[in-house]
Amino acid sequence: AQKITQTQPGMFVQEKEAVTLDCTYDTSDPSYGLFWYKQPSSGEMIFLIYQGSYDQQNATEGRYSLNFQKARKSANLVISASQLGDSAMYFCAMKRGNQGGKLIFGQGTELSVKP
Amino acid sequence: DAGVTQSPTHLIKTRGQQVTLRCSPISGHKSVSWYQQVLGQGPQFIFQYYEKEERGRGNFPDRFSARQFPNYSSELNVNALLLGDSALYLCASSSGPQTNEKLFFGSGTQLSVL
């Protein structure tokens, strides 16, 4: 069965420092996609970054990068130079190759950025 | 360009009632998916529609149904509401169903069942 595990219910980081949010996944499909979303208190899910299972390089989007370790089945999100506005819930999610619209989400990590 | 829009933003219903939630995808997107997010948990997949056909269904009872219209907007219907249906309902759109297609979410409809 496909599963996403986020083991950090809550994290604190000092403003301007980097932080890593952990995500491990379980699938037997060779083709899959991994996503990270940010959910502020307003409720909207904001897309941050995507990594495909066949991508050779780690994905980067501005201050966000994804540390993809395929053999370990991990897809950790790294946020550099944290800002107060980064305080939110962060969800890791996976999409199987043959199930286009179905994302499987983890439980989320609540990130708090301290001034 | 407008993002994914959902209506209404908040809704209060009583047990046994029926509810309809609406979603308009990003212009040009033909795939719409629905998710239920109970407080403190990650979203759970309910349905996906692509080109007006159901492409996937999650583990939800038959009280949940959906459809997609020719303009690619979508409705989610829930009949015989239960207290446990209280949740944030999120709609997501994408260009298509492929693995690398990114899903973009709306702000959701907060449903409270009393």
Interface residues (C-beta under 8 A of the other chain):
Chain A: I4 S31 Y32 G33 F35 Y37 S42 G43 E44 M45 I46 F47 Y50 G52 F91 A93 K95 R96 G97 Q99 G100 G101 K102 L103 I104 F105 G106 Q107 G108
Chain B: S31 V32 S33 Y35 Q41 G42 P43 Q44 F45 Q48 Y49 Y50 R55 G56 G58 L88 L90 A92 S94 G96 P97 Q98 T99 N100 E101 K102 L103 F104 F105 G106 S107 G108 Q110
